[in-house]
């Protein structure tokens, strides 16, 4: 029985580590911390300021909603 308990404890610990890793990959995480997700007109994430020219439209996503914006 002690070996079974140890095996269950090890699996529970491993599951906890995997759950924490998965939580870190949650795309809502940065939004909960106040960050904004900017998407181009094809709904692709904007990862660099240089990828879009002035006058281009972007969709900005916060945790509680979204807005459209035009770049200057």
Biopython code that builds the backbone (N, CA, C, O; Angstrom):
import numpy as np
from Bio.PDB.StructureBuilder import StructureBuilder

atoms = [
    (1, "UNK", "N", (0.816, -1.210, 0.000)),
    (1, "UNK", "CA", (0.000, 0.000, 0.000)),
    (1, "UNK", "C", (0.854, 1.267, 0.000)),
    (1, "UNK", "O", (0.511, 2.230, -0.686)),
    (2, "UNK", "N", (1.972, 1.293, 0.760)),
    (2, "UNK", "CA", (2.786, 2.518, 0.744)),
    (2, "UNK", "C", (3.305, 2.867, -0.652)),
    (2, "UNK", "O", (3.415, 4.044, -0.996)),
    (3, "UNK", "N", (3.621, 1.857, -1.450)),
    (3, "UNK", "CA", (4.094, 2.144, -2.801)),
    (3, "UNK", "C", (2.986, 2.770, -3.645)),
    (3, "UNK", "O", (3.246, 3.659, -4.455)),
    (4, "UNK", "N", (1.766, 2.310, -3.457)),
    (4, "UNK", "CA", (0.634, 2.864, -4.196)),
    (4, "UNK", "C", (0.410, 4.309, -3.789)),
    (4, "UNK", "O", (0.111, 5.151, -4.637)),
    (5, "UNK", "N", (0.550, 4.610, -2.503)),
    (5, "UNK", "CA", (0.380, 5.990, -2.024)),
    (5, "UNK", "C", (1.464, 6.885, -2.622)),
    (5, "UNK", "O", (1.185, 7.996, -3.073)),
    (6, "UNK", "N", (2.698, 6.391, -2.621)),
    (6, "UNK", "CA", (3.798, 7.163, -3.197)),
    (6, "UNK", "C", (3.571, 7.413, -4.686)),
    (6, "UNK", "O", (3.828, 8.512, -5.177)),
    (7, "UNK", "N", (3.096, 6.408, -5.398)),
    (7, "UNK", "CA", (2.837, 6.557, -6.829)),
    (7, "UNK", "C", (1.741, 7.591, -7.060)),
    (7, "UNK", "O", (1.847, 8.420, -7.964)),
    (8, "UNK", "N", (0.694, 7.544, -6.251)),
    (8, "UNK", "CA", (-0.381, 8.529, -6.391)),
    (8, "UNK", "C", (0.102, 9.942, -6.064)),
    (8, "UNK", "O", (-0.277, 10.901, -6.736)),
    (9, "UNK", "N", (0.933, 10.067, -5.040)),
    (9, "UNK", "CA", (1.482, 11.376, -4.677)),
    (9, "UNK", "C", (2.362, 11.924, -5.798)),
    (9, "UNK", "O", (2.307, 13.111, -6.117)),
    (10, "UNK", "N", (3.168, 11.054, -6.387)),
    (10, "UNK", "CA", (4.035, 11.491, -7.491)),
    (10, "UNK", "C", (3.203, 11.929, -8.683)),
    (10, "UNK", "O", (3.520, 12.927, -9.330)),
    (11, "UNK", "N", (2.142, 11.193, -8.977)),
    (11, "UNK", "CA", (1.278, 11.576, -10.096)),
    (11, "UNK", "C", (0.536, 12.872, -9.807)),
    (11, "UNK", "O", (0.353, 13.700, -10.700)),
    (12, "UNK", "N", (0.112, 13.048, -8.575)),
    (12, "UNK", "CA", (-0.584, 14.284, -8.198)),
    (12, "UNK", "C", (0.360, 15.481, -8.328)),
    (12, "UNK", "O", (-0.044, 16.548, -8.789)),
    (13, "UNK", "N", (1.608, 15.301, -7.922)),
    (13, "UNK", "CA", (2.587, 16.378, -8.045)),
    (13, "UNK", "C", (2.850, 16.705, -9.518)),
    (13, "UNK", "O", (2.915, 17.874, -9.901)),
    (14, "UNK", "N", (2.997, 15.677, -10.325)),
    (14, "UNK", "CA", (3.224, 15.866, -11.769)),
    (14, "UNK", "C", (2.025, 16.573, -12.412)),
    (14, "UNK", "O", (2.190, 17.463, -13.246)),
    (15, "UNK", "N", (0.832, 16.167, -12.017)),
    (15, "UNK", "CA", (-0.377, 16.796, -12.537)),
    (15, "UNK", "C", (-0.429, 18.273, -12.138)),
    (15, "UNK", "O", (-0.830, 19.119, -12.938)),
    (16, "UNK", "N", (-0.029, 18.577, -10.917)),
    (16, "UNK", "CA", (0.012, 19.969, -10.464)),
    (16, "UNK", "C", (0.983, 20.798, -11.287)),
    (16, "UNK", "O", (0.681, 21.938, -11.641)),
    (17, "UNK", "N", (2.141, 20.240, -11.592)),
    (17, "UNK", "CA", (3.134, 20.949, -12.403)),
    (17, "UNK", "C", (2.622, 21.184, -13.823)),
    (17, "UNK", "O", (2.797, 22.265, -14.385)),
    (18, "UNK", "N", (1.990, 20.162, -14.395)),
    (18, "UNK", "CA", (1.447, 20.309, -15.743)),
    (18, "UNK", "C", (0.300, 21.321, -15.777)),
    (18, "UNK", "O", (0.174, 22.083, -16.736)),
    (19, "UNK", "N", (-0.526, 21.332, -14.746)),
    (19, "UNK", "CA", (-1.624, 22.304, -14.674)),
    (19, "UNK", "C", (-1.080, 23.726, -14.592)),
    (19, "UNK", "O", (-1.619, 24.631, -15.229)),
    (20, "UNK", "N", (-0.021, 23.931, -13.818)),
    (20, "UNK", "CA", (0.588, 25.258, -13.710)),
    (20, "UNK", "C", (1.183, 25.683, -15.048)),
    (20, "UNK", "O", (1.061, 26.845, -15.437)),
    (21, "UNK", "N", (1.814, 24.770, -15.742)),
    (21, "UNK", "CA", (2.386, 25.078, -17.056)),
    (21, "UNK", "C", (1.286, 25.450, -18.045)),
    (21, "UNK", "O", (1.414, 26.415, -18.799)),
    (22, "UNK", "N", (0.216, 24.682, -18.032)),
    (22, "UNK", "CA", (-0.904, 24.955, -18.920)),
    (22, "UNK", "C", (-1.543, 26.308, -18.607)),
    (22, "UNK", "O", (-1.908, 27.048, -19.520)),
    (23, "UNK", "N", (-1.676, 26.626, -17.344)),
    (23, "UNK", "CA", (-2.231, 27.924, -16.946)),
    (23, "UNK", "C", (-1.351, 29.064, -17.456)),
    (23, "UNK", "O", (-1.861, 30.116, -17.840)),
    (24, "UNK", "N", (-0.042, 28.863, -17.462)),
    (24, "UNK", "CA", (0.871, 29.876, -17.966)),
    (24, "UNK", "C", (0.722, 30.111, -19.461)),
    (24, "UNK", "O", (1.100, 31.172, -19.958)),
    (25, "UNK", "N", (0.184, 29.150, -20.178)),
    (25, "UNK", "CA", (-0.023, 29.289, -21.619)),
    (25, "UNK", "C", (-1.399, 29.851, -21.969)),
    (25, "UNK", "O", (-1.694, 30.062, -23.145)),
    (26, "UNK", "N", (-2.235, 30.093, -20.980)),
    (26, "UNK", "CA", (-3.582, 30.612, -21.207)),
    (26, "UNK", "C", (-3.497, 32.003, -21.836)),
    (26, "UNK", "O", (-2.915, 32.905, -21.234)),
    (27, "UNK", "N", (-4.063, 32.202, -23.033)),
    (27, "UNK", "CA", (-3.983, 33.518, -23.678)),
    (27, "UNK", "C", (-4.738, 34.601, -22.911)),
    (27, "UNK", "O", (-4.497, 35.787, -23.138)),
    (28, "UNK", "N", (-5.630, 34.229, -22.023)),
    (28, "UNK", "CA", (-6.338, 35.213, -21.211)),
    (28, "UNK", "C", (-5.459, 35.754, -20.077)),
    (28, "UNK", "O", (-5.753, 36.813, -19.522)),
    (29, "UNK", "N", (-4.400, 35.046, -19.734)),
    (29, "UNK", "CA", (-3.528, 35.453, -18.630)),
    (29, "UNK", "C", (-3.000, 36.875, -18.767)),
    (29, "UNK", "O", (-3.181, 37.677, -17.851)),
    (30, "UNK", "N", (-2.356, 37.215, -19.877)),
    (30, "UNK", "CA", (-1.873, 38.593, -20.025)),
    (30, "UNK", "C", (-3.008, 39.615, -19.998)),
    (30, "UNK", "O", (-2.827, 40.722, -19.489)),
    (31, "UNK", "N", (-4.160, 39.265, -20.533)),
    (31, "UNK", "CA", (-5.288, 40.197, -20.517)),
    (31, "UNK", "C", (-5.743, 40.451, -19.083)),
    (31, "UNK", "O", (-6.130, 41.570, -18.746)),
    (32, "UNK", "N", (-5.703, 39.436, -18.248)),
    (32, "UNK", "CA", (-6.070, 39.611, -16.837)),
    (32, "UNK", "C", (-5.079, 40.522, -16.119)),
    (32, "UNK", "O", (-5.418, 41.144, -15.112)),
    (33, "UNK", "N", (-3.856, 40.601, -16.636)),
    (33, "UNK", "CA", (-2.836, 41.457, -16.024)),
    (33, "UNK", "C", (-2.815, 42.852, -16.636)),
    (33, "UNK", "O", (-1.935, 43.650, -16.312)),
    (34, "UNK", "N", (-3.769, 43.162, -17.519)),
    (34, "UNK", "CA", (-3.869, 44.511, -18.062)),
    (34, "UNK", "C", (-3.289, 44.705, -19.446)),
    (34, "UNK", "O", (-3.296, 45.827, -19.953)),
    (35, "UNK", "N", (-2.792, 43.663, -20.073)),
    (35, "UNK", "CA", (-2.253, 43.791, -21.419)),
    (35, "UNK", "C", (-3.378, 43.784, -22.451)),
    (35, "UNK", "O", (-4.511, 43.405, -22.153)),
    (36, "UNK", "N", (-3.050, 44.205, -23.651)),
    (36, "UNK", "CA", (-4.008, 44.264, -24.756)),
    (36, "UNK", "C", (-3.495, 43.376, -25.885)),
    (36, "UNK", "O", (-2.295, 43.345, -26.161)),
    (37, "UNK", "N", (-4.399, 42.663, -26.531)),
    (37, "UNK", "CA", (-4.071, 41.861, -27.701)),
    (37, "UNK", "C", (-4.463, 42.667, -28.932)),
    (37, "UNK", "O", (-5.630, 43.023, -29.095)),
    (38, "UNK", "N", (-3.499, 42.955, -29.797)),
    (38, "UNK", "CA", (-3.763, 43.690, -31.034)),
    (38, "UNK", "C", (-3.769, 42.709, -32.200)),
    (38, "UNK", "O", (-2.817, 41.952, -32.392)),
    (39, "UNK", "N", (-4.858, 42.729, -32.981)),
    (39, "UNK", "CA", (-4.989, 41.858, -34.140)),
    (39, "UNK", "C", (-5.097, 42.693, -35.404)),
    (39, "UNK", "O", (-5.737, 43.744, -35.403)),
    (40, "UNK", "N", (-4.468, 42.228, -36.493)),
    (40, "UNK", "CA", (-4.586, 42.939, -37.762)),
    (40, "UNK", "C", (-5.925, 42.610, -38.410)),
    (40, "UNK", "O", (-6.747, 41.905, -37.825)),
    (41, "UNK", "N", (-6.142, 43.118, -39.611)),
    (41, "UNK", "CA", (-7.441, 42.924, -40.262)),
    (41, "UNK", "C", (-7.694, 41.485, -40.685)),
    (41, "UNK", "O", (-8.818, 41.143, -41.053)),
    (42, "UNK", "N", (-6.671, 40.637, -40.639)),
    (42, "UNK", "CA", (-6.835, 39.208, -40.929)),
    (42, "UNK", "C", (-6.914, 38.388, -39.628)),
    (42, "UNK", "O", (-6.819, 37.161, -39.646)),
    (43, "UNK", "N", (-7.088, 39.093, -38.506)),
    (43, "UNK", "CA", (-7.204, 38.471, -37.179)),
    (43, "UNK", "C", (-5.919, 37.765, -36.735)),
    (43, "UNK", "O", (-5.966, 36.824, -35.943)),
    (44, "UNK", "N", (-4.770, 38.225, -37.249)),
    (44, "UNK", "CA", (-3.470, 37.697, -36.804)),
    (44, "UNK", "C", (-2.901, 38.635, -35.743)),
    (44, "UNK", "O", (-3.040, 39.851, -35.867)),
    (45, "UNK", "N", (-2.265, 38.097, -34.707)),
    (45, "UNK", "CA", (-1.670, 38.959, -33.683)),
    (45, "UNK", "C", (-0.597, 39.862, -34.277)),
    (45, "UNK", "O", (0.208, 39.431, -35.103)),
    (46, "UNK", "N", (-0.597, 41.113, -33.848)),
    (46, "UNK", "CA", (0.445, 42.063, -34.257)),
    (46, "UNK", "C", (1.586, 41.901, -33.259)),
    (46, "UNK", "O", (1.422, 42.185, -32.073)),
    (47, "UNK", "N", (2.736, 41.446, -33.737)),
    (47, "UNK", "CA", (3.857, 41.179, -32.842)),
    (47, "UNK", "C", (4.978, 42.202, -32.974)),
    (47, "UNK", "O", (5.956, 42.150, -32.228)),
    (48, "UNK", "N", (4.846, 43.121, -33.909)),
    (48, "UNK", "CA", (5.872, 44.143, -34.095)),
    (48, "UNK", "C", (5.224, 45.420, -34.623)),
    (48, "UNK", "O", (4.342, 45.368, -35.480)),
    (49, "UNK", "N", (5.664, 46.557, -34.110)),
    (49, "UNK", "CA", (5.145, 47.844, -34.569)),
    (49, "UNK", "C", (5.473, 48.072, -36.045)),
    (49, "UNK", "O", (4.754, 48.800, -36.730)),
    (50, "UNK", "N", (6.533, 47.470, -36.531)),
    (50, "UNK", "CA", (6.961, 47.677, -37.917)),
    (50, "UNK", "C", (6.134, 46.905, -38.938)),
    (50, "UNK", "O", (6.275, 47.129, -40.141)),
    (51, "UNK", "N", (5.275, 46.002, -38.477)),
    (51, "UNK", "CA", (4.530, 45.174, -39.427)),
    (51, "UNK", "C", (3.319, 45.884, -40.019)),
    (51, "UNK", "O", (2.777, 45.432, -41.027)),
    (52, "UNK", "N", (2.888, 46.976, -39.418)),
    (52, "UNK", "CA", (1.715, 47.695, -39.908)),
    (52, "UNK", "C", (2.046, 49.149, -40.199)),
    (52, "UNK", "O", (2.690, 49.825, -39.398)),
    (53, "UNK", "N", (1.603, 49.613, -41.339)),
    (53, "UNK", "CA", (1.840, 50.998, -41.743)),
    (53, "UNK", "C", (0.814, 51.924, -41.085)),
    (53, "UNK", "O", (-0.262, 51.476, -40.687)),
    (54, "UNK", "N", (1.146, 53.214, -40.971)),
    (54, "UNK", "CA", (0.162, 54.178, -40.471)),
    (54, "UNK", "C", (-1.121, 54.123, -41.321)),
    (54, "UNK", "O", (-1.075, 53.912, -42.532)),
    (55, "UNK", "N", (-2.243, 54.316, -40.656)),
    (55, "UNK", "CA", (-3.521, 54.272, -41.332)),
    (55, "UNK", "C", (-4.170, 52.902, -41.330)),
    (55, "UNK", "O", (-5.346, 52.777, -41.670)),
    (56, "UNK", "N", (-3.429, 51.876, -40.954)),
    (56, "UNK", "CA", (-3.992, 50.521, -40.909)),
    (56, "UNK", "C", (-4.895, 50.368, -39.695)),
    (56, "UNK", "O", (-4.658, 50.971, -38.648)),
    (57, "UNK", "N", (-5.918, 49.565, -39.846)),
    (57, "UNK", "CA", (-6.850, 49.293, -38.755)),
    (57, "UNK", "C", (-6.373, 48.096, -37.955)),
    (57, "UNK", "O", (-5.807, 47.150, -38.505)),
    (58, "UNK", "N", (-6.605, 48.145, -36.666)),
    (58, "UNK", "CA", (-6.324, 47.016, -35.775)),
    (58, "UNK", "C", (-7.523, 46.833, -34.849)),
    (58, "UNK", "O", (-8.278, 47.769, -34.586)),
    (59, "UNK", "N", (-7.674, 45.623, -34.372)),
    (59, "UNK", "CA", (-8.672, 45.323, -33.353)),
    (59, "UNK", "C", (-7.926, 45.108, -32.050)),
    (59, "UNK", "O", (-7.000, 44.300, -31.977)),
    (60, "UNK", "N", (-8.334, 45.834, -31.029)),
    (60, "UNK", "CA", (-7.690, 45.739, -29.722)),
    (60, "UNK", "C", (-8.615, 44.976, -28.778)),
    (60, "UNK", "O", (-9.795, 45.300, -28.644)),
    (61, "UNK", "N", (-8.057, 43.962, -28.131)),
    (61, "UNK", "CA", (-8.843, 43.117, -27.239)),
    (61, "UNK", "C", (-8.325, 43.236, -25.815)),
    (61, "UNK", "O", (-7.147, 43.006, -25.541)),
    (62, "UNK", "N", (-9.230, 43.599, -24.914)),
    (62, "UNK", "CA", (-8.972, 43.591, -23.491)),
    (62, "UNK", "C", (-9.751, 42.437, -22.884)),
    (62, "UNK", "O", (-10.509, 41.766, -23.585)),
    (63, "UNK", "N", (-9.581, 42.203, -21.623)),
    (63, "UNK", "CA", (-10.306, 41.134, -20.955)),
    (63, "UNK", "C", (-11.811, 41.381, -20.991)),
    (63, "UNK", "O", (-12.598, 40.440, -21.085)),
    (64, "UNK", "N", (-12.209, 42.660, -20.915)),
    (64, "UNK", "CA", (-13.635, 42.972, -20.814)),
    (64, "UNK", "C", (-14.268, 43.482, -22.108)),
    (64, "UNK", "O", (-15.409, 43.942, -22.090)),
    (65, "UNK", "N", (-13.556, 43.409, -23.218)),
    (65, "UNK", "CA", (-14.164, 43.854, -24.474)),
    (65, "UNK", "C", (-13.123, 44.177, -25.525)),
    (65, "UNK", "O", (-11.935, 43.894, -25.370)),
    (66, "UNK", "N", (-13.608, 44.779, -26.599)),
    (66, "UNK", "CA", (-12.689, 45.099, -27.698)),
    (66, "UNK", "C", (-13.089, 46.418, -28.339)),
    (66, "UNK", "O", (-14.225, 46.876, -28.211)),
    (67, "UNK", "N", (-12.125, 47.017, -29.033)),
    (67, "UNK", "CA", (-12.324, 48.259, -29.757)),
    (67, "UNK", "C", (-11.514, 48.189, -31.060)),
    (67, "UNK", "O", (-10.520, 47.468, -31.148)),
    (68, "UNK", "N", (-11.950, 48.935, -32.047)),
    (68, "UNK", "CA", (-11.203, 49.094, -33.282)),
    (68, "UNK", "C", (-10.393, 50.381, -33.184)),
    (68, "UNK", "O", (-10.821, 51.347, -32.552)),
    (69, "UNK", "N", (-9.229, 50.388, -33.807)),
    (69, "UNK", "CA", (-8.370, 51.575, -33.789)),
    (69, "UNK", "C", (-7.673, 51.697, -35.138)),
    (69, "UNK", "O", (-7.527, 50.722, -35.875)),
    (70, "UNK", "N", (-7.250, 52.914, -35.437)),
    (70, "UNK", "CA", (-6.468, 53.180, -36.643)),
    (70, "UNK", "C", (-5.104, 53.688, -36.189)),
    (70, "UNK", "O", (-5.012, 54.570, -35.334)),
    (71, "UNK", "N", (-4.063, 53.131, -36.760)),
    (71, "UNK", "CA", (-2.713, 53.508, -36.377)),
    (71, "UNK", "C", (-2.308, 54.843, -36.959)),
    (71, "UNK", "O", (-2.696, 55.182, -38.077)),
    (72, "UNK", "N", (-1.532, 55.602, -36.209)),
    (72, "UNK", "CA", (-1.003, 56.871, -36.745)),
    (72, "UNK", "C", (0.439, 56.722, -37.123)),
    (72, "UNK", "O", (1.057, 57.678, -37.591)),
]
sb = StructureBuilder()
sb.init_structure("model")
sb.init_model(0)
sb.init_chain("A")
sb.init_seg("    ")
for serial, (resi, resn, name, xyz) in enumerate(atoms, 1):
    if name == "N":
        sb.init_residue(resn, " ", resi, " ")
    sb.init_atom(name, np.array(xyz, "f"), 0.0, 1.0, " ", f" {name:<3s}", serial, name[0])
structure = sb.get_structure()
